[in-house]
Amino acid sequence: MAETATLYFLFLSLATPLLLLAILLLGSWNKKRLRLPPSPPSLPVIGHLHLLTKPLHRALSSITAAHGPVVLLRFGFRRVLHVVDPAAAEECLTTHDVVFANRPRFPSTRYLSNGFTTLGSSNYGANWCNLRRIATVEVLSTHSLLRSAAVRAAEVRDTARRLFVDAHGASESRPARADVKVLAFELALNVVARMIAGKRYYGGAESEEAARFREMVHEYFAMHGVSNLQDFLPVLGMVDIGGAKRRAVRLSAKRNQWAQRLIDEHRIAGPNDDGRRSRGRTMVGDLLDMQASDPDVYSDEVIRALCLSILQAGTETSSSAIEWVMAEMLNHPAAMAKARVELDDVIGTGRLMEEADLPKLPYLQCILRETLRLHPTAPLLAPHESSADCTVAGYDIPAGTMLLINVHTMHRDAGMWEEPTRFMPERFEGGKGEGQWMLPFSMGRRRCPGEALSMKVVGLTLGTLVQCFEWGRVSEEEIDMAEGSGLTMHMAIPLEASYWPREEMASVLRAL
């Protein structure tokens, strides 16, 4: 009892000054007579945190349903602007693009972002501009992606080969079973790792390095998706609850060591006599070549930051999208059948589809767009933060306000979409969906630079799986489409599916 009383007294002692500060801040706003957005009643210290449930995007949507499309909330000591109005969202990301180009600095992500220096976490400024330029011009440009097409083709074909081998003897009456979540994660990770450093970690001979790498990646995504109250209630940061800070520091060190090891391996190996590197063209190799002429711009720190940013974003977005697309098609077999007919008409059954075939498959593109409409990888986008006072939708928004744009809610707006919760790829056929408001990859300066890469990986994977195999649900019940929590939206229940090779594609698959 004495111990509990002591902790309670300590909390009150620390919380009271924060409460007084909040009252003073609110008083200063009133003195300026700011026209702030509407806000539901809040509690002392915690603000509106008590209204939040998981998944967060749905909880926030419920709040705006009662208080309007532009709402000002308070998560502990942080002001949060929540937007579900397309016009207001565009205003934030176009008119006030520079103002909202910063990222909120959460204590929980300080270490996993190397002190907020990675592409996704860095504030708008010289470091971010340098990273963004390198990523969009040197790594993820149309020319660079065309050059790495062979890597994506090889990994997708290897996935098809392994599925074919595992399905030996399988048929409609006795199908094989696939863990789609694991399959998508391994494929996406191999693609990104090979593009970054010419190394693959799944599907080959087991190694100690591969095991360590997989453990590190899984640990990162597990920690990255956890909400931390200390981000909004600094008083809790005085106590390392559950050892989260220690784990983050340890994991950050491992991630930096991994990235630096890739750099050192490339540096030691160097180019061959003909100027080519033994692992082929990789991001690390290209950036090291540039480092020789401009060491400040292409420093080891910059290369490490890009390695970690692209590894995280490239794996997470692509693997989640593959899982959602497959889940929707398993629940809507008519859409899968229509996609297969298109594949057979355009490509035939004598070869595997290639990345260059994607523009010739309009219905497949409709399926991808409809899935991104219903299941955007980042339902609230990545959070922004205002660096100066501004006006949004006629409301005064103070500097330092965190911005959450709820694209999940806007993509399901009944005023914009017919039967908004229904999976209906046909809504995009023949350009019918042109002009409809969608923002799965954000817009403006902070638009996702990996959008083209993700769409290529997802499109090629989806097309190959549908072309080569028949797919079905593991039970007669529909797939549970419940959403998990976190900044990125994954399926709450990992997707499994039954499958067997198509007879028409058997000879092609045997030749892989």
C-alpha positions as CSV (number, residue, x, y, z in Angstrom):
1,M,0.0,0.0,0.0
2,A,2.8,2.4,0.9
3,E,4.5,1.7,-2.4
4,T,1.3,2.3,-4.3
5,A,0.7,5.6,-2.5
6,T,4.2,6.8,-3.3
7,L,3.7,6.1,-7.0
8,Y,0.4,7.9,-6.9
9,F,1.9,10.9,-5.2
10,L,4.8,10.9,-7.7
11,F,2.3,10.9,-10.6
12,L,0.3,13.7,-9.2
13,S,3.4,15.8,-8.5
14,L,4.5,15.4,-12.0
15,A,1.1,15.7,-13.7
16,T,0.0,18.9,-11.9
17,P,2.6,21.1,-13.6
18,L,1.7,19.7,-17.0
19,L,-2.0,20.4,-16.3
20,L,-1.2,24.0,-15.3
21,L,0.9,24.4,-18.4
22,A,-2.0,23.1,-20.6
23,I,-4.4,25.5,-18.9
24,L,-2.0,28.4,-19.5
25,L,-1.6,27.4,-23.2
26,L,-5.4,27.2,-23.6
27,G,-5.7,30.6,-22.0
28,S,-3.2,32.1,-24.4
29,W,-5.1,30.7,-27.4
30,N,-8.3,32.2,-26.1
31,K,-6.6,35.6,-25.7
32,K,-5.6,35.5,-29.3
33,R,-9.3,34.6,-30.1
34,L,-8.3,31.9,-32.5
35,R,-11.0,30.2,-34.5
36,L,-10.1,26.6,-33.7
37,P,-11.8,23.5,-35.1
38,P,-14.5,21.8,-33.1
39,S,-13.3,19.5,-30.3
40,P,-15.2,17.0,-28.1
41,P,-15.0,17.4,-24.3
42,S,-11.6,16.3,-23.0
43,L,-10.1,15.2,-19.6
44,P,-7.3,16.9,-17.7
45,V,-3.8,15.7,-18.6
46,I,-4.8,12.9,-21.0
47,G,-7.0,15.0,-23.2
48,H,-8.9,12.7,-25.6
49,L,-6.8,9.6,-25.2
50,H,-9.6,7.9,-23.4
51,L,-11.7,8.0,-26.6
52,L,-9.2,6.1,-28.6
53,T,-9.6,2.4,-29.3
54,K,-8.0,0.0,-31.8
55,P,-7.8,0.3,-34.7
56,L,-7.1,4.0,-34.4
57,H,-8.4,5.1,-37.8
58,R,-11.9,3.7,-37.0
59,A,-12.0,5.3,-33.5
60,L,-11.1,8.7,-35.0
61,S,-13.7,8.2,-37.7
62,S,-16.4,7.8,-35.1
63,I,-15.3,11.0,-33.4
64,T,-15.5,13.0,-36.7
65,A,-18.9,11.5,-37.4
66,A,-20.2,13.3,-34.3
67,H,-18.1,16.5,-34.5
68,G,-17.4,17.2,-38.2
69,P,-14.8,16.4,-40.9
70,V,-12.1,18.7,-39.3
71,V,-11.5,18.1,-35.6
72,L,-8.9,19.3,-33.2
73,L,-8.0,16.7,-30.5
74,R,-5.5,16.5,-27.7
75,F,-3.5,13.4,-27.2
76,G,-2.0,14.1,-23.8
77,F,0.1,17.3,-24.4
78,R,0.0,17.0,-28.2
79,R,-2.5,18.9,-30.3
80,V,-3.8,16.7,-33.2
81,L,-5.7,17.9,-36.2
82,H,-7.8,15.0,-37.6
83,V,-9.1,15.5,-41.2
84,V,-11.6,13.4,-43.2
85,D,-12.5,16.2,-45.7
86,P,-10.8,15.8,-49.1
87,A,-10.7,19.6,-49.7
88,A,-9.1,20.2,-46.3
89,A,-6.6,17.3,-46.8
90,E,-5.5,18.8,-50.2
91,E,-5.2,22.2,-48.6
92,C,-2.8,20.7,-46.0
93,L,-0.7,18.9,-48.5
94,T,-0.7,21.4,-51.3
95,T,-1.3,25.0,-50.1
96,H,0.4,24.3,-46.8
97,D,2.7,21.6,-48.0
98,V,5.9,23.1,-46.6
99,V,4.1,24.0,-43.3
100,F,3.1,20.4,-42.8
101,A,6.3,18.8,-44.1
102,N,7.7,18.1,-40.6
103,R,7.3,14.8,-38.7
104,P,6.3,14.7,-35.0
105,R,9.2,13.5,-32.9
106,F,8.0,10.6,-30.7
107,P,10.2,9.5,-27.9
108,S,9.4,5.9,-28.8
109,T,10.9,6.2,-32.3
110,R,14.0,8.3,-31.5
111,Y,16.3,5.3,-31.4
112,L,14.7,3.2,-34.3
113,S,15.0,6.3,-36.5
114,N,18.6,7.0,-35.6
115,G,17.7,10.3,-33.8
116,F,15.1,11.2,-36.5
117,T,17.6,11.2,-39.3
118,T,16.0,8.6,-41.7
119,L,13.9,9.6,-44.7
120,G,10.6,8.8,-43.1
121,S,11.3,10.5,-39.7
122,S,13.5,13.5,-40.6
123,N,12.0,17.0,-40.4
124,Y,11.9,19.1,-43.6
125,G,15.3,20.5,-44.1
126,A,18.7,19.9,-45.6
127,N,19.1,16.3,-44.4
128,W,15.6,15.3,-45.6
129,C,16.0,17.1,-49.0
130,N,19.3,15.2,-49.5
131,L,17.8,11.8,-48.6
132,R,14.7,12.5,-50.7
133,R,16.7,13.5,-53.8
134,I,18.9,10.4,-53.6
135,A,16.0,8.1,-53.1
136,T,13.9,9.6,-56.0
137,V,16.7,10.2,-58.5
138,E,19.3,7.6,-57.8
139,V,17.4,4.7,-56.2
140,L,13.6,4.7,-57.1
141,S,13.6,6.6,-60.4
142,T,11.9,5.1,-63.4
143,H,15.4,4.3,-64.9
144,S,16.6,2.7,-61.7
145,L,13.5,0.6,-61.3
146,L,13.7,-0.6,-64.9
147,R,17.3,-1.7,-64.2
148,S,16.2,-3.7,-61.2
149,A,13.3,-5.4,-63.0
150,A,15.3,-8.7,-63.3
151,V,15.6,-8.9,-59.5
152,R,11.8,-8.6,-59.0
153,A,11.1,-11.1,-61.8
154,A,13.6,-13.6,-60.3
155,E,12.1,-13.4,-56.8
156,V,8.5,-13.7,-58.0
157,R,9.4,-16.7,-60.2
158,D,11.2,-18.3,-57.3
159,T,8.1,-17.9,-55.2
160,A,6.0,-19.6,-57.9
161,R,8.6,-22.4,-58.2
162,R,8.5,-23.1,-54.4
163,L,4.7,-23.1,-54.4
164,F,4.7,-25.5,-57.3
165,V,7.2,-27.9,-55.5
166,D,5.2,-27.7,-52.2
167,A,2.0,-28.5,-54.1
168,H,3.3,-31.8,-55.6
169,G,0.3,-34.0,-56.1
170,A,-2.1,-31.3,-55.1
171,S,-5.5,-31.0,-56.9
172,E,-8.9,-29.4,-56.4
173,S,-10.0,-32.4,-54.2
174,R,-6.7,-32.4,-52.3
175,P,-5.3,-28.8,-52.3
176,A,-2.0,-27.6,-50.8
177,R,-2.0,-24.8,-48.3
178,A,-0.1,-21.6,-48.3
179,D,0.6,-19.0,-45.6
180,V,0.0,-15.9,-47.7
181,K,1.2,-13.5,-45.1
182,V,4.6,-15.3,-44.7
183,L,4.9,-15.8,-48.5
184,A,4.3,-12.1,-49.2
185,F,6.7,-10.9,-46.4
186,E,9.5,-13.2,-47.6
187,L,9.1,-12.2,-51.2
188,A,9.0,-8.4,-50.5
189,L,12.0,-8.6,-48.2
190,N,14.0,-10.6,-50.7
191,V,13.2,-8.0,-53.4
192,V,14.2,-5.1,-51.3
193,A,17.3,-6.7,-49.8
194,R,18.6,-7.7,-53.3
195,M,18.0,-4.2,-54.6
196,I,19.8,-2.7,-51.6
197,A,22.7,-5.0,-51.3
198,G,22.5,-8.0,-53.7
199,K,21.6,-10.4,-50.9
200,R,18.6,-12.6,-50.3
201,Y,17.4,-14.0,-47.0
202,Y,14.7,-16.5,-47.8
203,G,14.4,-19.5,-50.2
204,G,18.1,-20.3,-50.1
205,A,20.5,-22.2,-47.9
206,E,20.0,-21.4,-44.2
207,S,22.7,-19.3,-42.7
208,E,23.4,-17.7,-39.3
209,E,23.3,-14.2,-40.9
210,A,20.0,-14.9,-42.5
211,A,18.5,-16.0,-39.2
212,R,19.9,-12.9,-37.4
213,F,18.5,-10.6,-40.2
214,R,15.0,-12.2,-40.1
215,E,14.9,-11.8,-36.3
216,M,16.0,-8.2,-36.5
217,V,13.3,-7.4,-39.1
218,H,10.5,-9.1,-37.2
219,E,11.5,-7.4,-34.0
220,Y,11.5,-4.0,-35.7
221,F,8.1,-4.4,-37.2
222,A,6.7,-5.7,-33.9
223,M,8.1,-2.6,-32.0
224,H,7.2,-0.1,-34.8
225,G,3.5,-1.0,-34.6
226,V,3.1,-0.5,-30.9
227,S,1.5,2.7,-29.6
228,N,3.3,4.2,-26.6
229,L,1.6,6.4,-24.1
230,Q,5.0,8.1,-23.3
231,D,4.8,9.8,-26.7
232,F,1.8,11.8,-25.4
233,L,2.4,11.8,-21.6
234,P,6.1,12.7,-21.1
235,V,5.9,11.9,-17.4
236,L,5.7,8.2,-18.3
237,G,9.0,8.5,-20.1
238,M,10.8,8.7,-16.7
239,V,10.1,5.0,-16.3
240,D,11.2,2.5,-19.0
241,I,7.9,0.6,-18.9
242,G,8.5,-3.0,-20.0
243,G,12.0,-2.3,-21.0
244,A,10.9,-0.7,-24.3
245,K,13.6,1.9,-24.4
246,R,16.3,-0.7,-23.7
247,R,15.0,-2.9,-26.5
248,A,14.8,0.0,-28.9
249,V,18.4,1.0,-28.2
250,R,19.6,-2.5,-28.6
251,L,17.7,-3.1,-31.8
252,S,18.9,0.3,-33.2
253,A,22.5,-0.8,-32.7
254,K,21.9,-4.1,-34.5
255,R,20.2,-2.4,-37.4
256,N,23.1,0.1,-37.8
257,Q,25.7,-2.6,-37.6
258,W,23.8,-4.6,-40.3
259,A,23.7,-1.6,-42.6
260,Q,27.3,-0.7,-42.0
261,R,28.4,-4.3,-42.6
262,L,26.7,-4.1,-46.0
263,I,28.6,-0.9,-46.8
264,D,31.9,-2.4,-45.6
265,E,31.4,-5.6,-47.6
266,H,30.8,-3.6,-50.8
267,R,33.7,-1.3,-50.1
268,I,36.1,-4.2,-49.5
269,A,35.0,-6.2,-52.6
270,G,35.1,-3.1,-54.8
271,P,34.4,-3.2,-58.5
272,N,35.9,-5.8,-60.8
273,D,38.5,-5.0,-63.5
274,D,35.6,-4.1,-65.9
275,G,34.1,-1.7,-63.4
276,R,31.3,-4.0,-62.4
277,R,30.6,-5.2,-58.9
278,S,30.4,-8.9,-58.1
279,R,26.8,-8.6,-56.8
280,G,25.6,-6.6,-59.8
281,R,24.1,-3.2,-59.6
282,T,22.9,-2.5,-56.0
283,M,21.8,0.6,-54.2
284,V,24.8,0.4,-51.8
285,G,27.3,-0.2,-54.6
286,D,25.9,2.8,-56.7
287,L,26.0,5.1,-53.7
288,L,29.6,4.1,-52.8
289,D,30.6,4.9,-56.4
290,M,29.1,8.4,-55.9
291,Q,30.7,8.7,-52.5
292,A,34.1,8.6,-54.1
293,S,33.4,11.9,-55.8
294,D,31.2,13.5,-53.2
295,P,31.9,12.0,-49.8
296,D,29.8,14.6,-47.8
297,V,26.6,14.1,-49.7
298,Y,26.9,10.3,-49.9
299,S,28.4,9.6,-46.5
300,D,28.1,6.3,-44.7
301,E,25.5,7.8,-42.5
302,V,23.3,8.8,-45.5
303,I,23.7,5.3,-47.0
304,R,22.7,3.7,-43.7
305,A,19.7,5.9,-43.4
306,L,18.5,5.0,-46.9
307,C,19.1,1.3,-46.4
308,L,17.0,1.3,-43.2
309,S,14.2,3.5,-44.7
310,I,13.8,1.6,-47.9
311,L,14.0,-1.8,-46.1
312,Q,11.2,-0.8,-43.8
313,A,8.8,0.9,-46.3
314,G,9.4,-1.4,-49.2
315,T,8.8,-4.5,-47.3
316,E,5.8,-3.3,-45.2
317,T,3.8,-1.7,-48.0
318,S,4.2,-4.4,-50.6
319,S,3.6,-7.4,-48.3
320,S,0.5,-5.9,-46.7
321,A,-1.0,-5.0,-50.1
322,I,-0.4,-8.5,-51.5
323,E,-2.2,-10.1,-48.5
324,W,-5.2,-7.7,-48.8
325,V,-5.5,-8.3,-52.5
326,M,-5.4,-12.0,-52.2
327,A,-8.0,-11.9,-49.3
328,E,-10.4,-9.8,-51.4
329,M,-10.1,-12.1,-54.4
330,L,-10.6,-15.2,-52.3
331,N,-13.8,-13.6,-51.0
332,H,-14.8,-12.6,-54.6
333,P,-13.8,-15.5,-56.8
334,A,-15.6,-14.0,-59.8
335,A,-13.1,-11.1,-59.8
336,M,-10.2,-13.6,-59.7
337,A,-11.7,-15.6,-62.5
338,K,-12.1,-12.4,-64.6
339,A,-8.4,-11.5,-63.9
340,R,-7.3,-15.0,-65.0
341,V,-9.3,-14.7,-68.3
342,E,-7.6,-11.4,-68.9
343,L,-4.2,-12.9,-68.2
344,D,-4.8,-15.9,-70.6
345,D,-6.1,-13.6,-73.3
346,V,-3.2,-11.1,-73.1
347,I,-0.3,-13.4,-72.2
348,G,-1.5,-17.0,-72.8
349,T,-0.3,-20.1,-70.9
350,G,3.0,-20.6,-72.7
351,R,5.0,-18.2,-70.5
352,L,4.9,-16.4,-67.2
353,M,3.8,-12.8,-67.1
354,E,6.4,-10.1,-67.0
355,E,6.5,-6.7,-65.5
356,A,6.2,-5.2,-68.9
357,D,2.8,-6.9,-69.2
358,L,1.3,-4.9,-66.4
359,P,0.1,-1.9,-68.5
360,K,-1.7,-4.4,-70.8
361,L,-3.8,-5.8,-67.9
362,P,-6.4,-3.1,-67.1
363,Y,-8.7,-5.3,-65.0
364,L,-5.7,-6.4,-62.8
365,Q,-5.0,-2.7,-62.3
366,C,-8.6,-2.2,-61.3
367,I,-8.3,-4.9,-58.6
368,L,-5.2,-3.2,-57.3
369,R,-6.8,0.2,-57.1
370,E,-10.0,-1.1,-55.5
371,T,-7.9,-2.9,-52.9
372,L,-5.9,0.3,-52.1
373,R,-9.2,2.2,-51.8
374,L,-10.6,-0.2,-49.3
375,H,-7.4,-1.1,-47.5
376,P,-4.8,1.7,-47.8
377,T,-1.5,0.5,-46.3
378,A,-1.3,3.6,-44.1
379,P,-4.9,4.5,-43.2
380,L,-3.9,7.7,-41.5
381,L,-0.9,8.3,-43.8
382,A,2.3,9.0,-41.9
383,P,1.7,11.8,-39.3
384,H,2.7,15.3,-40.2
385,E,3.4,18.3,-37.9
386,S,3.0,22.0,-38.6
387,S,6.1,24.2,-38.4
388,A,4.1,27.5,-38.4
389,D,0.6,28.8,-37.8
390,C,-1.7,28.4,-40.7
391,T,-5.4,28.2,-41.7
392,V,-7.2,25.0,-42.8
393,A,-10.8,24.9,-43.9
394,G,-11.2,28.4,-42.3
395,Y,-9.9,27.3,-38.9
396,D,-6.7,28.6,-37.2
397,I,-4.1,25.8,-36.7
398,P,-1.3,26.6,-34.3
399,A,2.3,25.7,-35.0
400,G,3.3,22.3,-33.6
401,T,0.0,20.6,-34.3
402,M,0.2,17.0,-35.4
403,L,-1.8,16.2,-38.6
404,L,-3.6,12.9,-39.2
405,I,-5.4,12.5,-42.6
406,N,-7.8,9.7,-42.4
407,V,-7.7,8.3,-46.0
408,H,-9.4,5.1,-44.9
409,T,-12.6,7.1,-44.0
410,M,-12.4,9.3,-47.1
411,H,-12.0,6.2,-49.4
412,R,-15.3,4.9,-48.0
413,D,-17.3,8.2,-48.3
414,A,-20.8,7.3,-49.5
415,G,-21.1,10.8,-51.0
416,M,-18.2,10.0,-53.3
417,W,-18.4,6.3,-53.9
418,E,-21.3,4.0,-54.9
419,E,-21.6,1.2,-52.3
420,P,-18.4,2.4,-50.7
421,T,-17.7,-0.7,-48.5
422,R,-18.2,-3.2,-51.4
423,F,-15.3,-4.7,-53.3
424,M,-16.1,-3.7,-56.9
425,P,-13.1,-3.4,-59.2
426,E,-15.5,-2.6,-62.1
427,R,-16.0,0.9,-60.6
428,F,-12.6,1.8,-62.2
429,E,-13.1,0.1,-65.6
430,G,-12.9,2.3,-68.7
431,G,-11.7,5.3,-66.7
432,K,-14.9,5.5,-64.6
433,G,-12.9,6.1,-61.5
434,E,-11.0,9.0,-62.9
435,G,-11.4,12.1,-60.8
436,Q,-12.5,10.1,-57.7
437,W,-10.6,11.2,-54.7
438,M,-8.0,8.6,-53.5
439,L,-4.7,9.2,-51.6
440,P,-3.2,5.8,-50.7
441,F,0.4,7.1,-51.0
442,S,-0.1,10.7,-49.8
443,M,0.8,13.7,-52.0
444,G,3.1,16.7,-52.0
445,R,6.7,16.7,-50.7
446,R,6.0,13.8,-48.3
447,R,4.4,11.5,-51.0
448,C,5.7,8.0,-50.7
449,P,8.8,7.7,-53.0
450,G,8.4,3.9,-53.2
451,E,4.9,4.0,-54.8
452,A,6.1,2.8,-58.2
453,L,8.2,0.0,-56.7
454,S,5.4,-1.2,-54.5
455,M,2.9,-1.3,-57.4
456,K,5.3,-3.2,-59.6
457,V,6.0,-5.8,-56.9
458,V,2.3,-6.2,-56.0
459,G,1.1,-6.3,-59.6
460,L,3.7,-8.8,-60.8
461,T,3.2,-11.1,-57.7
462,L,-0.6,-11.0,-58.0
463,G,-0.6,-11.7,-61.7
464,T,1.8,-14.6,-61.4
465,L,-0.1,-16.2,-58.6
466,V,-3.4,-16.0,-60.4
467,Q,-1.9,-17.1,-63.7
468,C,-0.1,-20.2,-62.3
469,F,-2.5,-21.5,-59.6
470,E,-6.1,-22.0,-58.7
471,W,-6.9,-20.5,-55.3
472,G,-9.5,-21.1,-52.7
473,R,-10.4,-20.4,-49.0
474,V,-9.3,-23.0,-46.4
475,S,-12.9,-23.2,-45.2
476,E,-16.3,-22.4,-46.6
477,E,-16.5,-19.3,-44.4
478,E,-15.4,-16.0,-45.9
479,I,-12.0,-14.5,-45.1
480,D,-12.1,-12.4,-41.9
481,M,-11.3,-8.9,-43.1
482,A,-10.7,-7.4,-39.6
483,E,-8.0,-4.8,-39.5
484,G,-5.0,-4.9,-37.2
485,S,-3.7,-1.9,-35.3
486,G,-0.6,0.2,-36.0
487,L,0.5,3.0,-38.4
488,T,0.3,0.5,-41.2
489,M,-2.8,-1.6,-41.7
490,H,-2.4,-5.3,-41.8
491,M,-4.9,-8.1,-41.5
492,A,-5.8,-8.9,-37.9
493,I,-5.9,-12.6,-38.7
494,P,-3.0,-13.7,-41.0
495,L,-4.2,-15.0,-44.4
496,E,-3.9,-18.6,-45.3
497,A,-5.3,-20.1,-48.6
498,S,-5.6,-23.4,-50.4
499,Y,-4.2,-23.8,-53.9
500,W,-3.2,-26.2,-56.6
501,P,-1.3,-25.7,-59.9
502,R,-3.2,-25.0,-63.1
503,E,-2.8,-27.8,-65.6
504,E,-2.3,-25.3,-68.4
505,M,0.7,-23.8,-66.6
506,A,2.3,-27.1,-65.4
507,S,4.9,-27.3,-68.2
508,V,6.0,-23.6,-67.6
509,L,6.2,-24.2,-63.8
510,R,8.3,-27.4,-64.2
511,A,10.8,-25.4,-66.3
512,L,11.4,-22.9,-63.5
